[in-house]
Every structure is written in C-alpha cells, then in structure tokens.
Amino acid sequence: MRVQITLACEDCKRRNYNMTKDKKAHPDRMETKKYCRFCKTHTTHKETKK
C-alpha cells in the first residue's frame, strides 16, 4: 500500500516535496538529497508528519 508523504528541507525546514512511498518496502522515514528553491542549493530532505 502506497502512502503520501511530505519532504522538508533540513536547513530552512520548509516543506518542498510531496510524494508517495511503499510502506512495506520502506518502513523507516525517507531521507534524500533534493533541490530546495528557498536555499537555492541541494540539501538533505527528510520525511515529515502531515
């Protein structure tokens, strides 16, 4: 079952991305490097609560 998640920038704490993930395959919180338009650089984004 896929669930919708929100990714937030580690530096500025803004929520930039919405995506889905498979809860069975990835039970832990996701962490990826993505572009933050507010910081204007690639930063680490972590999964947040909705």
Predicted model as a PDB file, atoms N, CA, C, CB and O in Angstrom, pLDDT in the B-factor column:
MODEL        1                                                                  
ATOM      1  N   MET A   1       0.840  -1.183   0.000  1.00 87.00           N  
ATOM      2  CA  MET A   1       0.000   0.000   0.000  1.00 87.00           C  
ATOM      3  C   MET A   1       0.883   1.244   0.000  1.00 87.00           C  
ATOM      4  CB  MET A   1      -0.955  -0.001   1.218  1.00 87.00           C  
ATOM      5  O   MET A   1       1.785   1.375   0.828  1.00 87.00           O  
ATOM      6  N   ARG A   2       0.622   2.141  -0.918  1.00 92.00           N  
ATOM      7  CA  ARG A   2       1.412   3.370  -1.005  1.00 92.00           C  
ATOM      8  C   ARG A   2       0.751   4.464  -0.179  1.00 92.00           C  
ATOM      9  CB  ARG A   2       1.571   3.823  -2.478  1.00 92.00           C  
ATOM     10  O   ARG A   2      -0.470   4.618  -0.191  1.00 92.00           O  
ATOM     11  N   VAL A   3       1.572   5.217   0.535  1.00 94.00           N  
ATOM     12  CA  VAL A   3       1.083   6.326   1.349  1.00 94.00           C  
ATOM     13  C   VAL A   3       1.737   7.614   0.861  1.00 94.00           C  
ATOM     14  CB  VAL A   3       1.378   6.088   2.867  1.00 94.00           C  
ATOM     15  O   VAL A   3       2.853   7.599   0.342  1.00 94.00           O  
ATOM     16  N   GLN A   4       1.032   8.720   1.032  1.00 94.00           N  
ATOM     17  CA  GLN A   4       1.557  10.009   0.615  1.00 94.00           C  
ATOM     18  C   GLN A   4       2.391  10.602   1.742  1.00 94.00           C  
ATOM     19  CB  GLN A   4       0.414  10.969   0.214  1.00 94.00           C  
ATOM     20  O   GLN A   4       1.979  10.582   2.902  1.00 94.00           O  
ATOM     21  N   ILE A   5       3.574  11.134   1.397  1.00 95.00           N  
ATOM     22  CA  ILE A   5       4.473  11.727   2.387  1.00 95.00           C  
ATOM     23  C   ILE A   5       4.873  13.124   1.936  1.00 95.00           C  
ATOM     24  CB  ILE A   5       5.728  10.841   2.600  1.00 95.00           C  
ATOM     25  O   ILE A   5       4.702  13.488   0.772  1.00 95.00           O  
ATOM     26  N   THR A   6       5.407  13.900   2.871  1.00 96.00           N  
ATOM     27  CA  THR A   6       5.909  15.240   2.595  1.00 96.00           C  
ATOM     28  C   THR A   6       7.372  15.300   2.999  1.00 96.00           C  
ATOM     29  CB  THR A   6       5.077  16.322   3.343  1.00 96.00           C  
ATOM     30  O   THR A   6       7.750  14.811   4.064  1.00 96.00           O  
ATOM     31  N   LEU A   7       8.202  15.908   2.139  1.00 96.00           N  
ATOM     32  CA  LEU A   7       9.625  16.048   2.436  1.00 96.00           C  
ATOM     33  C   LEU A   7       9.916  17.504   2.789  1.00 96.00           C  
ATOM     34  CB  LEU A   7      10.498  15.584   1.230  1.00 96.00           C  
ATOM     35  O   LEU A   7       9.452  18.422   2.114  1.00 96.00           O  
ATOM     36  N   ALA A   8      10.702  17.706   3.869  1.00 97.00           N  
ATOM     37  CA  ALA A   8      11.049  19.048   4.319  1.00 97.00           C  
ATOM     38  C   ALA A   8      12.560  19.231   4.302  1.00 97.00           C  
ATOM     39  CB  ALA A   8      10.490  19.311   5.729  1.00 97.00           C  
ATOM     40  O   ALA A   8      13.313  18.301   4.591  1.00 97.00           O  
ATOM     41  N   CYS A   9      12.988  20.420   3.966  1.00 97.00           N  
ATOM     42  CA  CYS A   9      14.405  20.765   3.920  1.00 97.00           C  
ATOM     43  C   CYS A   9      14.980  20.764   5.336  1.00 97.00           C  
ATOM     44  CB  CYS A   9      14.614  22.146   3.245  1.00 97.00           C  
ATOM     45  O   CYS A   9      14.342  21.243   6.273  1.00 97.00           O  
ATOM     46  N   GLU A  10      16.193  20.221   5.482  1.00 95.00           N  
ATOM     47  CA  GLU A  10      16.854  20.185   6.792  1.00 95.00           C  
ATOM     48  C   GLU A  10      17.313  21.575   7.224  1.00 95.00           C  
ATOM     49  CB  GLU A  10      18.050  19.228   6.757  1.00 95.00           C  
ATOM     50  O   GLU A  10      17.316  21.879   8.417  1.00 95.00           O  
ATOM     51  N   ASP A  11      17.703  22.425   6.265  1.00 95.00           N  
ATOM     52  CA  ASP A  11      18.262  23.732   6.608  1.00 95.00           C  
ATOM     53  C   ASP A  11      17.184  24.760   6.942  1.00 95.00           C  
ATOM     54  CB  ASP A  11      19.113  24.243   5.467  1.00 95.00           C  
ATOM     55  O   ASP A  11      17.207  25.355   8.019  1.00 95.00           O  
ATOM     56  N   CYS A  12      16.242  24.971   6.026  1.00 96.00           N  
ATOM     57  CA  CYS A  12      15.239  26.020   6.234  1.00 96.00           C  
ATOM     58  C   CYS A  12      13.921  25.492   6.798  1.00 96.00           C  
ATOM     59  CB  CYS A  12      14.974  26.732   4.932  1.00 96.00           C  
ATOM     60  O   CYS A  12      13.040  26.278   7.145  1.00 96.00           O  
ATOM     61  N   LYS A  13      13.775  24.151   6.895  1.00 94.00           N  
ATOM     62  CA  LYS A  13      12.595  23.493   7.480  1.00 94.00           C  
ATOM     63  C   LYS A  13      11.312  23.700   6.677  1.00 94.00           C  
ATOM     64  CB  LYS A  13      12.381  23.997   8.880  1.00 94.00           C  
ATOM     65  O   LYS A  13      10.221  23.468   7.198  1.00 94.00           O  
ATOM     66  N   ARG A  14      11.422  24.131   5.421  1.00 95.00           N  
ATOM     67  CA  ARG A  14      10.223  24.313   4.593  1.00 95.00           C  
ATOM     68  C   ARG A  14       9.865  23.008   3.905  1.00 95.00           C  
ATOM     69  CB  ARG A  14      10.438  25.429   3.543  1.00 95.00           C  
ATOM     70  O   ARG A  14      10.742  22.225   3.540  1.00 95.00           O  
ATOM     71  N   ARG A  15       8.578  22.780   3.733  1.00 95.00           N  
ATOM     72  CA  ARG A  15       8.081  21.565   3.095  1.00 95.00           C  
ATOM     73  C   ARG A  15       8.003  21.804   1.598  1.00 95.00           C  
ATOM     74  CB  ARG A  15       6.691  21.150   3.666  1.00 95.00           C  
ATOM     75  O   ARG A  15       7.183  22.592   1.126  1.00 95.00           O  
ATOM     76  N   ASN A  16       8.871  21.113   0.848  1.00 94.00           N  
ATOM     77  CA  ASN A  16       9.019  21.387  -0.575  1.00 94.00           C  
ATOM     78  C   ASN A  16       8.411  20.335  -1.484  1.00 94.00           C  
ATOM     79  CB  ASN A  16      10.449  21.530  -0.899  1.00 94.00           C  
ATOM     80  O   ASN A  16       7.930  20.673  -2.565  1.00 94.00           O  
ATOM     81  N   TYR A  17       8.416  19.075  -1.085  1.00 95.00           N  
ATOM     82  CA  TYR A  17       8.028  17.986  -1.975  1.00 95.00           C  
ATOM     83  C   TYR A  17       6.944  17.112  -1.360  1.00 95.00           C  
ATOM     84  CB  TYR A  17       9.237  17.138  -2.322  1.00 95.00           C  
ATOM     85  O   TYR A  17       6.956  16.829  -0.162  1.00 95.00           O  
ATOM     86  N   ASN A  18       6.004  16.690  -2.209  1.00 95.00           N  
ATOM     87  CA  ASN A  18       5.003  15.685  -1.853  1.00 95.00           C  
ATOM     88  C   ASN A  18       5.248  14.497  -2.764  1.00 95.00           C  
ATOM     89  CB  ASN A  18       3.523  16.237  -1.995  1.00 95.00           C  
ATOM     90  O   ASN A  18       5.432  14.663  -3.970  1.00 95.00           O  
ATOM     91  N   MET A  19       5.251  13.294  -2.195  1.00 94.00           N  
ATOM     92  CA  MET A  19       5.438  12.090  -2.996  1.00 94.00           C  
ATOM     93  C   MET A  19       4.809  10.908  -2.292  1.00 94.00           C  
ATOM     94  CB  MET A  19       6.929  11.828  -3.262  1.00 94.00           C  
ATOM     95  O   MET A  19       4.300  11.044  -1.179  1.00 94.00           O  
ATOM     96  N   THR A  20       4.840   9.749  -2.930  1.00 94.00           N  
ATOM     97  CA  THR A  20       4.300   8.547  -2.315  1.00 94.00           C  
ATOM     98  C   THR A  20       5.428   7.549  -2.100  1.00 94.00           C  
ATOM     99  CB  THR A  20       3.176   7.931  -3.186  1.00 94.00           C  
ATOM    100  O   THR A  20       6.448   7.588  -2.789  1.00 94.00           O  
ATOM    101  N   LYS A  21       5.233   6.652  -1.133  1.00 94.00           N  
ATOM    102  CA  LYS A  21       6.207   5.597  -0.898  1.00 94.00           C  
ATOM    103  C   LYS A  21       5.477   4.334  -0.484  1.00 94.00           C  
ATOM    104  CB  LYS A  21       7.238   6.017   0.177  1.00 94.00           C  
ATOM    105  O   LYS A  21       4.348   4.383   0.004  1.00 94.00           O  
ATOM    106  N   ASP A  22       6.138   3.203  -0.686  1.00 94.00           N  
ATOM    107  CA  ASP A  22       5.595   1.912  -0.308  1.00 94.00           C  
ATOM    108  C   ASP A  22       5.972   1.648   1.151  1.00 94.00           C  
ATOM    109  CB  ASP A  22       6.123   0.778  -1.250  1.00 94.00           C  
ATOM    110  O   ASP A  22       7.154   1.521   1.473  1.00 94.00           O  
ATOM    111  N   LYS A  23       4.988   1.565   2.019  1.00 91.00           N  
ATOM    112  CA  LYS A  23       5.217   1.413   3.455  1.00 91.00           C  
ATOM    113  C   LYS A  23       5.901   0.089   3.799  1.00 91.00           C  
ATOM    114  CB  LYS A  23       3.902   1.516   4.200  1.00 91.00           C  
ATOM    115  O   LYS A  23       6.685   0.034   4.746  1.00 91.00           O  
ATOM    116  N   LYS A  24       5.613  -0.983   3.041  1.00 92.00           N  
ATOM    117  CA  LYS A  24       6.226  -2.277   3.322  1.00 92.00           C  
ATOM    118  C   LYS A  24       7.711  -2.281   2.963  1.00 92.00           C  
ATOM    119  CB  LYS A  24       5.499  -3.382   2.556  1.00 92.00           C  
ATOM    120  O   LYS A  24       8.528  -2.811   3.716  1.00 92.00           O  
ATOM    121  N   ALA A  25       8.060  -1.702   1.835  1.00 91.00           N  
ATOM    122  CA  ALA A  25       9.448  -1.701   1.384  1.00 91.00           C  
ATOM    123  C   ALA A  25      10.321  -0.721   2.170  1.00 91.00           C  
ATOM    124  CB  ALA A  25       9.506  -1.366  -0.091  1.00 91.00           C  
ATOM    125  O   ALA A  25      11.508  -0.976   2.374  1.00 91.00           O  
ATOM    126  N   HIS A  26       9.739   0.400   2.611  1.00 89.00           N  
ATOM    127  CA  HIS A  26      10.481   1.441   3.329  1.00 89.00           C  
ATOM    128  C   HIS A  26       9.738   1.841   4.597  1.00 89.00           C  
ATOM    129  CB  HIS A  26      10.703   2.676   2.429  1.00 89.00           C  
ATOM    130  O   HIS A  26       9.091   2.888   4.615  1.00 89.00           O  
ATOM    131  N   PRO A  27       9.810   1.041   5.659  1.00 91.00           N  
ATOM    132  CA  PRO A  27       9.063   1.368   6.876  1.00 91.00           C  
ATOM    133  C   PRO A  27       9.633   2.570   7.640  1.00 91.00           C  
ATOM    134  CB  PRO A  27       9.038   0.167   7.787  1.00 91.00           C  
ATOM    135  O   PRO A  27       8.910   3.223   8.392  1.00 91.00           O  
ATOM    136  N   ASP A  28      10.935   2.866   7.449  1.00 93.00           N  
ATOM    137  CA  ASP A  28      11.559   3.994   8.141  1.00 93.00           C  
ATOM    138  C   ASP A  28      11.288   5.294   7.382  1.00 93.00           C  
ATOM    139  CB  ASP A  28      13.082   3.765   8.293  1.00 93.00           C  
ATOM    140  O   ASP A  28      10.759   5.291   6.270  1.00 93.00           O  
ATOM    141  N   ARG A  29      11.665   6.398   8.018  1.00 93.00           N  
ATOM    142  CA  ARG A  29      11.483   7.689   7.364  1.00 93.00           C  
ATOM    143  C   ARG A  29      12.498   7.864   6.245  1.00 93.00           C  
ATOM    144  CB  ARG A  29      11.607   8.833   8.380  1.00 93.00           C  
ATOM    145  O   ARG A  29      13.666   7.504   6.387  1.00 93.00           O  
ATOM    146  N   MET A  30      12.033   8.425   5.121  1.00 92.00           N  
ATOM    147  CA  MET A  30      12.901   8.637   3.966  1.00 92.00           C  
ATOM    148  C   MET A  30      13.789   9.850   4.160  1.00 92.00           C  
ATOM    149  CB  MET A  30      12.073   8.798   2.700  1.00 92.00           C  
ATOM    150  O   MET A  30      13.422  10.804   4.846  1.00 92.00           O  
ATOM    151  N   GLU A  31      14.970   9.799   3.544  1.00 94.00           N  
ATOM    152  CA  GLU A  31      15.899  10.921   3.569  1.00 94.00           C  
ATOM    153  C   GLU A  31      16.623  10.947   2.222  1.00 94.00           C  
ATOM    154  CB  GLU A  31      16.917  10.804   4.769  1.00 94.00           C  
ATOM    155  O   GLU A  31      17.307   9.988   1.866  1.00 94.00           O  
ATOM    156  N   THR A  32      16.472  12.048   1.469  1.00 94.00           N  
ATOM    157  CA  THR A  32      17.090  12.161   0.151  1.00 94.00           C  
ATOM    158  C   THR A  32      17.673  13.551  -0.034  1.00 94.00           C  
ATOM    159  CB  THR A  32      16.071  11.855  -0.960  1.00 94.00           C  
ATOM    160  O   THR A  32      17.297  14.494   0.662  1.00 94.00           O  
ATOM    161  N   LYS A  33      18.594  13.666  -0.979  1.00 96.00           N  
ATOM    162  CA  LYS A  33      19.129  14.974  -1.348  1.00 96.00           C  
ATOM    163  C   LYS A  33      18.298  15.504  -2.504  1.00 96.00           C  
ATOM    164  CB  LYS A  33      20.651  14.891  -1.730  1.00 96.00           C  
ATOM    165  O   LYS A  33      18.199  14.860  -3.549  1.00 96.00           O  
ATOM    166  N   LYS A  34      17.709  16.662  -2.324  1.00 96.00           N  
ATOM    167  CA  LYS A  34      16.892  17.288  -3.358  1.00 96.00           C  
ATOM    168  C   LYS A  34      17.185  18.781  -3.388  1.00 96.00           C  
ATOM    169  CB  LYS A  34      15.382  17.027  -3.111  1.00 96.00           C  
ATOM    170  O   LYS A  34      17.792  19.327  -2.466  1.00 96.00           O  
ATOM    171  N   TYR A  35      16.749  19.429  -4.451  1.00 97.00           N  
ATOM    172  CA  TYR A  35      16.961  20.866  -4.610  1.00 97.00           C  
ATOM    173  C   TYR A  35      15.925  21.647  -3.806  1.00 97.00           C  
ATOM    174  CB  TYR A  35      16.897  21.263  -6.098  1.00 97.00           C  
ATOM    175  O   TYR A  35      14.726  21.387  -3.906  1.00 97.00           O  
ATOM    176  N   CYS A  36      16.391  22.593  -3.019  1.00 96.00           N  
ATOM    177  CA  CYS A  36      15.498  23.485  -2.258  1.00 96.00           C  
ATOM    178  C   CYS A  36      15.493  24.843  -2.948  1.00 96.00           C  
ATOM    179  CB  CYS A  36      15.956  23.619  -0.749  1.00 96.00           C  
ATOM    180  O   CYS A  36      16.535  25.489  -3.060  1.00 96.00           O  
ATOM    181  N   ARG A  37      14.329  25.276  -3.409  1.00 95.00           N  
ATOM    182  CA  ARG A  37      14.264  26.544  -4.136  1.00 95.00           C  
ATOM    183  C   ARG A  37      14.424  27.753  -3.218  1.00 95.00           C  
ATOM    184  CB  ARG A  37      12.951  26.645  -4.882  1.00 95.00           C  
ATOM    185  O   ARG A  37      14.720  28.851  -3.688  1.00 95.00           O  
ATOM    186  N   PHE A  38      14.231  27.561  -1.922  1.00 96.00           N  
ATOM    187  CA  PHE A  38      14.383  28.664  -0.976  1.00 96.00           C  
ATOM    188  C   PHE A  38      15.852  28.855  -0.584  1.00 96.00           C  
ATOM    189  CB  PHE A  38      13.529  28.412   0.275  1.00 96.00           C  
ATOM    190  O   PHE A  38      16.314  29.987  -0.441  1.00 96.00           O  
ATOM    191  N   CYS A  39      16.583  27.751  -0.411  1.00 96.00           N  
ATOM    192  CA  CYS A  39      18.013  27.806  -0.109  1.00 96.00           C  
ATOM    193  C   CYS A  39      18.849  27.961  -1.383  1.00 96.00           C  
ATOM    194  CB  CYS A  39      18.441  26.546   0.649  1.00 96.00           C  
ATOM    195  O   CYS A  39      20.012  28.359  -1.325  1.00 96.00           O  
ATOM    196  N   LYS A  40      18.246  27.641  -2.535  1.00 96.00           N  
ATOM    197  CA  LYS A  40      18.909  27.680  -3.841  1.00 96.00           C  
ATOM    198  C   LYS A  40      20.131  26.770  -3.905  1.00 96.00           C  
ATOM    199  CB  LYS A  40      19.320  29.099  -4.170  1.00 96.00           C  
ATOM    200  O   LYS A  40      21.154  27.130  -4.486  1.00 96.00           O  
ATOM    201  N   THR A  41      20.015  25.581  -3.300  1.00 96.00           N  
ATOM    202  CA  THR A  41      21.075  24.586  -3.330  1.00 96.00           C  
ATOM    203  C   THR A  41      20.489  23.208  -3.064  1.00 96.00           C  
ATOM    204  CB  THR A  41      22.172  24.919  -2.300  1.00 96.00           C  
ATOM    205  O   THR A  41      19.335  23.094  -2.652  1.00 96.00           O  
ATOM    206  N   HIS A  42      21.266  22.170  -3.293  1.00 97.00           N  
ATOM    207  CA  HIS A  42      20.842  20.814  -2.982  1.00 97.00           C  
ATOM    208  C   HIS A  42      21.074  20.554  -1.496  1.00 97.00           C  
ATOM    209  CB  HIS A  42      21.602  19.774  -3.856  1.00 97.00           C  
ATOM    210  O   HIS A  42      22.192  20.711  -1.006  1.00 97.00           O  
ATOM    211  N   THR A  43      20.036  20.162  -0.788  1.00 97.00           N  
ATOM    212  CA  THR A  43      20.127  19.887   0.645  1.00 97.00           C  
ATOM    213  C   THR A  43      19.446  18.552   0.946  1.00 97.00           C  
ATOM    214  CB  THR A  43      19.480  21.038   1.477  1.00 97.00           C  
ATOM    215  O   THR A  43      18.755  17.981   0.102  1.00 97.00           O  
ATOM    216  N   THR A  44      19.658  18.083   2.149  1.00 97.00           N  
ATOM    217  CA  THR A  44      19.001  16.855   2.598  1.00 97.00           C  
ATOM    218  C   THR A  44      17.555  17.161   2.959  1.00 97.00           C  
ATOM    219  CB  THR A  44      19.748  16.231   3.810  1.00 97.00           C  
ATOM    220  O   THR A  44      17.276  18.118   3.682  1.00 97.00           O  
ATOM    221  N   HIS A  45      16.647  16.353   2.457  1.00 97.00           N  
ATOM    222  CA  HIS A  45      15.221  16.477   2.764  1.00 97.00           C  
ATOM    223  C   HIS A  45      14.776  15.227   3.516  1.00 97.00           C  
ATOM    224  CB  HIS A  45      14.373  16.679   1.462  1.00 97.00           C  
ATOM    225  O   HIS A  45      15.088  14.108   3.106  1.00 97.00           O  
ATOM    226  N   LYS A  46      14.046  15.416   4.616  1.00 96.00           N  
ATOM    227  CA  LYS A  46      13.547  14.308   5.410  1.00 96.00           C  
ATOM    228  C   LYS A  46      12.040  14.247   5.379  1.00 96.00           C  
ATOM    229  CB  LYS A  46      14.030  14.418   6.833  1.00 96.00           C  
ATOM    230  O   LYS A  46      11.363  15.257   5.186  1.00 96.00           O  
ATOM    231  N   GLU A  47      11.525  13.057   5.570  1.00 96.00           N  
ATOM    232  CA  GLU A  47      10.080  12.851   5.621  1.00 96.00           C  
ATOM    233  C   GLU A  47       9.530  13.474   6.904  1.00 96.00           C  
ATOM    234  CB  GLU A  47       9.730  11.332   5.548  1.00 96.00           C  
ATOM    235  O   GLU A  47      10.120  13.329   7.975  1.00 96.00           O  
ATOM    236  N   THR A  48       8.409  14.162   6.789  1.00 93.00           N  
ATOM    237  CA  THR A  48       7.780  14.807   7.952  1.00 93.00           C  
ATOM    238  C   THR A  48       6.387  14.240   8.164  1.00 93.00           C  
ATOM    239  CB  THR A  48       7.712  16.346   7.766  1.00 93.00           C  
ATOM    240  O   THR A  48       5.848  13.543   7.304  1.00 93.00           O  
ATOM    241  N   LYS A  49       5.815  14.543   9.309  1.00 84.00           N  
ATOM    242  CA  LYS A  49       4.423  14.197   9.558  1.00 84.00           C  
ATOM    243  C   LYS A  49       3.545  15.153   8.784  1.00 84.00           C  
ATOM    244  CB  LYS A  49       4.090  14.238  11.071  1.00 84.00           C  
ATOM    245  O   LYS A  49       3.937  16.292   8.531  1.00 84.00           O  
ATOM    246  N   LYS A  50       2.364  14.704   8.407  1.00 74.00           N  
ATOM    247  CA  LYS A  50       1.440  15.564   7.662  1.00 74.00           C  
ATOM    248  C   LYS A  50       0.765  16.562   8.530  1.00 74.00           C  
ATOM    249  CB  LYS A  50       0.410  14.751   6.969  1.00 74.00           C  
ATOM    250  O   LYS A  50      -0.041  17.356   8.047  1.00 74.00           O  
TER     251      LYS A  50                                                      
ENDMDL                                                                          
END                                                                             
